[in-house]
Amino acid sequence: MGTKEIARFKSYITLMLFTGGFISFAITLLSGLYLAFKISKPIREVSHVAEGIRRDERIRKFPRVKIKEIADMAATLNGMIEKIDEKVRDSERHRREIEAIISSISEGIIAINAEGKIILWNRTASAFLSVTDTDIGGKRLIDVCRQPEIHSALQETMERSFEVRRDLYLPELQRSFKLVSVPIKREGHQLQGGAVAVLFDITELKKYDELRKEFVANVSHELKTPLTSIKGYIETLRDGAIEDRENSRRFLEIISVQAERLSLLIEDLLVLSKLERHAEKIDRSNVDLKDLMQEILLSFRHQIQAKSHSINNLLPGDLPVVKADKKKIAQALSNLIDNAVKFTPESGTITISSSLEEKGSVRISIADTGIGIPAEDLGRIFERFYRVDKDRSRELGGTGLGLSIVKHIIEAHGGNVGVKSEPGKGSTFWFTLPV
């Protein structure tokens, strides 16, 4: 082999070695790039999911990968995510339960932080304070509630760090409240800042307290009037008038009338007290209202004849029988007939009628052609001791409790009472009883 052939052979070998090395390097490089891409892709996905969790985005699971080390890490992190997700769901469920409980509480609840911003406000508070804004959270209390008494109570609680109690009357809402405000504390009794107030609606309690005071005052007055009269005439007789046969007999008659009035008043008070306390047993039986009304009208025949009243008893013979306490219904009917006779002038007319209601009740109406009742008094006519004409009512012997007793008797039977009237034209009292 000549020198030239040897040189060419060496060049060929060198080229082959270089080409082989280059191919080897390229294969190695491509293999490395492939492995790097195969490893970096799941790492990037893991990193993306982790970043989403860090930003409080919706929790997602890490993808499955074939590389064991990364797969083990993803499985561990997925287990952590499931536990976190479970705790988040539990927390959300507890939050909804607490919100539902707070919303259903019958007291108003208001909580603010140290900056005076609302952190809790339930629906009852909105109803109590006539607040229509539904997006309240985070707003300043002063921007939502225009009640300075509530602001000052919460402010005092935060400044002095102890419980504050106040009775509030809000005239524009015509409601009374008892407010209890306490500071918000962390565990360990450390102050966190802020305060929570609870509003108790005591409007009805105040109303009942006023009615109780008014009732006591009325009872005292009603008892005092006949007692004063009795005492005065007794003293007059004791001072020598008893020797005057003509006047002494008249004085004794007056004392008898006042004593009877006092007895009726006490009897009505006892009846009303039992009815209001539901201490009076309702002894139900079948009651024929037409027959019962005829018995009552018969018992009033002398009063009716004395005033020449015309009575129209229009109750039909086929009037449905009611299940009721006969004695109590008789008392209610007697009170209504008594009023009609007393307040209807001579030669007046009293009409008793009935009708069937859609709700399965029978309605009894007693209409008269008496003096009538002014419109402003109709809403209070069934209250205890309420009289349209106090002097005239006492003169006629009324205790002021008759209509209140009627109302309680009928309501105890599951019925309703009402009145329609026009001054100078008469009144129509009615009540319903379930058939």
Secondary structure, DSSP 8 states (H G I E B T S, - for coil): --HHHHHHHHHHHHHHHHHHHHHHHHHHHHHHHHHHHHHHHHHHHHHHHHHHHHTT---------SSHHHHHHHHHHHHHHHHHHHHHHHHHHHHHHHHHHHHH-SSEEEEE-TTSBEEEE-HHHHHHHT---S--TTSBHHHH---HHHHHHHHHHHHHTS-EEEEEEETTTTEEEEEEEEEEE-TTS-EEEEEEEEEEE-HHHHHHHHHHHHHHHHHHHHHHHHHHHHHHHHHHHHTTGGG-HHHHHHHHHHHHHHHHHHHHHHHHHHHHHHHHTT-S----EEE-HHHHHHHHHHHTHHHHHHTT-EEEE---TT---EEE-HHHHHHHHHHHHHHHHHTS-TT-EEEEEEEE-TTSEEEEEEEE-SS---GGGGGGTTSTT--SSHHHHHHTT--S-HHHHHHHHHHHTT--EEEEEETTTEEEEEEEEE-
